[in-house]
Amino acid sequence: MGGGGEREPVPVRFGTDGWRGIIAEDFTFERVRVVGQAVASFLRAQGEEGRGIVIGYDRRFLSDRFARALAEIAAGNGIHVLMGIAPFPTPVVSWVTRNHGLAAGLMVTASHNPAAYNGIKFKPPYGGAATEEVTARLELEANRMLPEGDRDLPRLPFEEGLASGRISWLDPGDEYLRSVLALVETGAIGRAGLRVAVDVMHGAGAGYLDRAFEEAGAQVRRLRSETNPSFGGVNPEPVVQNLAPLLEGAGSFDLGIATDGDGDRVAMVDEKGNFVDPHRILALLILHLAKGKGQKGAVVRTFSTTSMVDDLARRLGLEFRETPVGFKHICRLMLEEDILVGGEESGGIGVRGHIPERDAVLVALLIAEMMVLQGRTLSELVEDLFRFLGRPYHYRRVDVEVPVERVAGLKEELCGNGVSRIGSQQVDRVERLDGVKYHLADGSWLLLRPSGTEPLIRIYAEAGDEDRAEALVRDGRSLAESLGL
């Protein structure tokens, strides 16, 4: 491979959440089958193959066919497969895995990545992110087999698998939605006559997020709900620059909700057309559950997520935890401790009593519940939040592409860079939990870290006003340029 100037495919690597690659280059049917065999071998080594697995997929190009390739390998290894009859969100795979007592769940998705990508997420029996120890074993086995390819792997053709009962169709929508809706006061949402605009960004949330609100009694308007493997030329990530349909529809709804390509991350737009980022959603959710509903427990955030979580924990008397970036770290704490809410910068939020996994459907329903129980609009809830905390918080993130060959040493480059001032502000302290984070004298902060899924350096900033946050991001760009990135 690699002739004619083509790029050599990189080894299989599980990043912050699963293995991803460019379709037809790194992500091929052969490699998918090899990863499927690595999963089957792992389950057999654990003595878990008799419990079966669930396979789901999103609406990307060939996702259903890649899912069938995985099913054929699993069935060829004697593992019973519950196969999604249609696309559904990643949290549904996790929910089915746990609630059906399965050995694992596999989700064919590249989440929020551009349309050229696809990937596979692996979910253990508890229905959450796999640990690094598990993904390292999968990587090792897959990369060991790659030179031999898929020609000698055991495969049961899909139609034969269906005929023999080794593969069974699964439509989990009804039971999953019943479970989620039971966690929310749907009667209050229905009585309020809430108008909700749902933008699934052509992703796997279609038929789940919209249906959940309809069953709760809301009036639902669907945006970008049709299948479009190119995502309309926009990456399926719910960040402000990608949400024109919601922003342009301001005034026609009470609550606008956007989810990413595989339906686990969430962002919102209020009734005035203001973007409500995941940080504010996470903070509102903590306030709703702890202050509004009197629930206790620890709260956890990843390294790149808002300081509002820390400040709310102090004011509400809750324990606080911080982790590296990646929901897998939050998942581990949710399994080990009494975690009320855990969230990350990218919009993934998990809630106690459901699954140790981010789930946009439940989070959106809970914010709607907060609105109707308090009789406040979403913009008023954000104002109330800032009043409770004593000041506003403004957050920005930009991504800067870096050469692929620089990615491996990028973390060391960033963490080895000594900086005493950012712009006009003195650096008070530096943290290196995941990338390098500069805490400044005015209470703001700047973080630079390499992406775990793409050849990017991510620059994050939070400050007390929008202009200051924008200036910090510019300072972060200048710092990255000084490293030759």
N, C-alpha and C positions, 0 to 999 in steps of 0.2 A: 504493500500500500504506500501512498505518498508520492507516486509517480506523477509526472506532469505538473509539478508544483503544488499538488494537493497537500493539505495539512494532515499529518499523521494523527489518527485518533488518540486521544489521551486515555490513560487507564480509567477503569471504573472507580469512581470516588463518591462516597456519600458525604455531602456537605452538611449544612445546618439542618436540612430536612430532606433527605433522600438523594438519589443519584439523578443527575440531569445532564443532558448533552444535546448537541445540535442534530436534528433528524437527518439521517442518511450519511452523517459523518461519524459522530460519536454514538449516537442513539440509533442503532440498526436492529433489525429483527434478530440477527445472529447474536448480537450482544444482549438483547432482551432475553433471549432463550438461555443464554449463559447465566445471566443474573437470576432468572427463574430457577435454574438448576442449583445455583448457590443457595437460594432460599430453601429449596426442597432438601438439599443435603444437610443444611443447618437444622431444619425441623426434624429430620430423621435422626440426626445425632442427638437431639434433645429428647427423642422418643415422643414427639408431639404430632407426628404425621397423621395419626388416627383421628385427630380432632377436626381436620378440615381447615380450609381457608376461604376468605371472601376476596374477590377481585373486582375493583371498581375502576372507572376511567372517566376522564373529563371529555370535553368537546373539541379537543385539538385534532389536528390532522393525523389520521391513522390510530388514534388512541384506542378505539374499539378493537382494531386488528392486533395491536401490540398486546392488549389485554387477552385476546384469544391465544396468542402465542405463549403467554405466561400460563394460561389455563391448560394448554396441551402438555407443557412440560410438567406441571404439577400433577395432572392426571396420569401422565406416563410414569410418574414416581409413586403411584398408588394413593395420591392425596385427593380427597373429595373437594371439589371446588363449587362454591356458590358464586355464580357469575352474574354481575349486574346486567339486567335486561335493557337498561338505558343508562346514560351518564347520571351520576349523582355526586354530591360533594364529598371531599375527603373526610369530614367529621362523620358522615354516614358510614363510611368504611370502618372507622374507629368504633362507632357505636355498635355496628353489627358484630364486629370482632369480639367485643367484650360481652355483649348481651346474648350472643349465641354460643358463647364458650368455645370460640375457635382458636386454632393455634396461631393464626396470623391474619393480617389483612394486607393486601397489596393495592395500591392506587396508582394508576398510570396517569401522570400529570406532571407538568412543569410549573404548576402554581401560577405565579405572576410573571414568569419569564416571557420574553418575546415569542412570537408565533413559531419561529424557527426551532424552538426547543421542545423537547418532551422529557419525561423522566418517570421514576418509580419511587414511591414512598412505601416503606415497610412499617407495619404496625404490629407490635407484639400483643399477646392475649389481653393485656389490661386496656387496650384501646387508646394508646397514646404514642408519642414518639419513641423510637428505638434508642437505646443507649449507644454510646460510642463503642463500647465493647462489642455489642452485637453487630453494628454496621462495619466495624473493622474486620470481623470474621467473614461477613458477606463479601466485603471488598477483596480480602485475601483469596477466598475461594474462587470468586469470579475472575480475578486477574490471573490466577493460576491456570484456569481453563481457557482463557481467551486465545492463546496460540493455537489450540486444537479446534477452536470454533464449536459449532453446534451439531456437527455431522453425526456424532455418536451418542448424542443425548437421547434418553428415553422420551418419546413423544406419543401421545394418544391423540389422533386427529379429532378435532373439535366435535364434529357431528357424531363420531363413534363414542366420544365421551358422554354426549347427551343421551344417546341411545342406551348406553350401558348404565347410566345413572351416576357415573363418576363425576360428571359435570351437571349442575342443576341451575336453572335460571332463578334469579332473585330480584324481586321488586320490593324494596324495604320502606318505601315512602310512608305508607299508612302507619306502621308501627313506630317508626322513628318520630314522625310528627306528633303522634299521640304522646310519646315520652317527653318531647320538648315542651309541648303546649301545657302539659301537666305542671310544669315548673313556673308558670306565669299566670297572673290573674287575667285570663282572656276575656272574662265578662266585662271587666272595666274597660278594656280596649274596645270591645264591641259597642258598649253603651256610649263611648265618647265619640263615635262616628269618625274615628281617625282616618285621615286621607294619607296614604303611604305611596310613595313612588319607589319602585324597586328596580335598580340597575345592576344586573348580574354580569355586565360587561361581556356578553356572549359566552359566559362560563357555565360551570356545572351547577351553580346555584339555582338555575331555572327549574321551576316546578317544585322547589322546596321553600325558598325564602318567600316567594310570592304566595304560595299556597298556605304557608304557615300564617301569614297575616290575614288572608281571606278566611281561614278557619277560625281565626281569633275575632272575626267580625269587622275588620277594617276594610275601607275602600282602597283597592289596589290598582295602581297604574304601572304597567310593565314597560321597561326601557331596555333596549339591547338584549332581548330575551331569546332571539332566534340564534341558531347555530351559525357561526362564522369562524372557520379555523384561522383566518388572518386577524381576527378580533377587530375588524374595521380599520386596521393599520395602527391601532393603539395597543400598547402593552396592557394586559388585563390586570393592572395593579390599581387599586382604588386610592390614587393620589390626586391632588387637586387638578393638575394639568390634564388628567385623563377623564375628567368627569363633566365635560361640557353639557351633555344632555340633562343631567340633574341641575347643574348651575343655571342653565337657560330656562328651566321649568319652574324657577322660584315663584311662589305665590299660588301655585296650583296644587300644592300638597302641604301637609303639616310636618311630614318627616320624609326625607330622602335617604335611601340606603343603597350603598354600593358594596359589592363583594368581588373578590378576585377570581382568577380563572378556575380554581377548584373549590371555591365557596367556603373557605375557612377564615378569611380575613375580612375586616369590615371598616368602612368609613361612612360618614354621613354628611348631609347638607340640611341646614335648618330651613324654616319657613320663609326666611328673608333671603335665602340664597347664599348664606355663609357656609363655607366648608368647615366641618367639625371633624378634626383629625382624630386618629385612634388614641392619642394621648388624652384628649378631653373626654372621649368615650370611656376609656379605662377609668379615669378619675371620677366621672359621673357614676359609673357602675359601682365603684367602691363606696361613694357617698350614699347611693341608693340602698345598697345591701346593708351597710353598716349603720348609717344614721337613720335612713328611712324605714328599714325593716328590722333593725336591732340585731343583726347577725354579727357574730364574732369570728375570729380566725386571723391568720397572717395574710398579708398581701405581698406579692412578689412581682418584680419587674426585671427586665433584662437591662444590660449596661447602657444601651442606647436610648432608653425610654425616659419619659418625663420625670422630673424631680417632684412633680405634684404627688406622685405616689408616696414618696418619703414624707412629704409635709402632711398629707392626709393621714398617714399612719400615726404620726405624732399627735395630731389634733384629735383623732378618733380613738386613741389608745390601742391601736392594733400593732402587732408585731410586723416587722418589715424584713424582707429578704431581697437580695440582688444576685443576679446570675449573669454569666456570659450571654452573648446574643445566640438565639436559637431556642425555640419553644421546648426542645428536648430537655433543657435544664429546668424549666418551669415544671414540665411533666414529672420529672424525677421528684421534685419537692412536693408536688400534689399527691404523689403516691406515698411519700414518707411522712408528711406533716399535715396539719389541719390548715390547708390553704383555702381562704375564702375566694380570692380572685388572683389570677396571675395574667400578666399581659406583656406584650412586646411592641416595639415601635412600629412595626409593619402592619399592625391591625389584628394580630392574633391574640385572642383573649379567651381564657378558660375560667369556668365557674364551678365551684364546689357543688356536688350533688348530681352532676351530669356525667361527663367523661373527662379524664385528665388530658384534655385536648382543646385547642381553639375551635370555636364554633360560631360562625357569624349569625346563624339563625337565632340561637338562644340569646346572644348579646343584643341583637336588634330588638327582639321581643321585650327584653328587660328594660331597655331604654324607653321603648314605647310605654311599658307599664309605669315607669317612673314619671313620664310626662302626664299620663292620665290620672294617676293617683295623686299627684301634687297639683294638678290643674295648671301646669306651666307649659309654655312652648319650649322647644329645644333651645332657642336663643336665650330665653329667660333662665333656663337651667344652667347654661354656661355662665351667665352673669352671676347667678346665685353661687355657683362654685367658686368663682374668683373672689366674691365677697367673703365667703367662708374662709378662704385661704389668705385673704388680706392683700392679694395682688394678682395681676394677670400673668399668664405664662404664654410665651409665643415660641413655636418650634419650627425649625427648618431643616431640610435634608436635601443635599444634591449628590449625584453620583458622577464620578469622573472615570472614564475608561483608562485602563493601563495596558501596556503590552503584555500579552500572555506570558512571555518569558520572565516578566518581573514578578508575577503573582506569588511564586513559591517563597521568595525572600521578603515580601512586602511587609509582613507583620514585624519582622525584626528591624527593617529599615525605619518604620514608623516609631517603634518603641525605643529605638536607640537615638532618636532625635531629641536633643536637649533644647527646650524653649523656655525662656523666663518671662516673655511678654507676648501677648496676642493683641495686635493693634496698640491701643493706648492703655490697655489694662495689664496689670501685674498678674502673673500666674500664681495663685495661692497654693495649689497642690495639683499633683498629677496622679492619675490612676491608670493602670495598665492591665485591667482585668480582661479586656478584649479590645485590642487597638490601644490608642492613647487618648486619654480624656483630660483636658485642661480645665480646671475650675478657676474662675477669675474673681478678682476682688469685688466686683459688683454683683456677685451671686449668679452670673451667667456661666455657661460652660460650652466647650467645643470638643467634639470627638472625631477622630479620624480612624477608620478601620477598613481592612480589606473585606470585600464581600466573600461569603462562604459558597456562593453558587455561580458567580459570574466574574470576569476579569475587570473588576471595578474597585475603586476606592470610594467608600461612602463617607460623606462629611455631614455631621449632625451638629446642630446648635440649639440652645434654648436660652431665652432672655426675657426680661420684663416688658419689652415692647418689640414691635415688628421690625422697626428699622435696625435696632441693635442685633436682633437675630440674623437679619440679612447681612449686616456688616460682618458678623462672626463667620458666616458661611463664606463670604469673600476672603476673609483672612485665612480660612481653612484651605481654600483653593490656592492662595499664594504660598501657603506652607507646603502644599503638595507639589506645586511647581518648583519650589526650592529644592525638593528632593529629586527633581528631574522626571516627575511623573506627568 
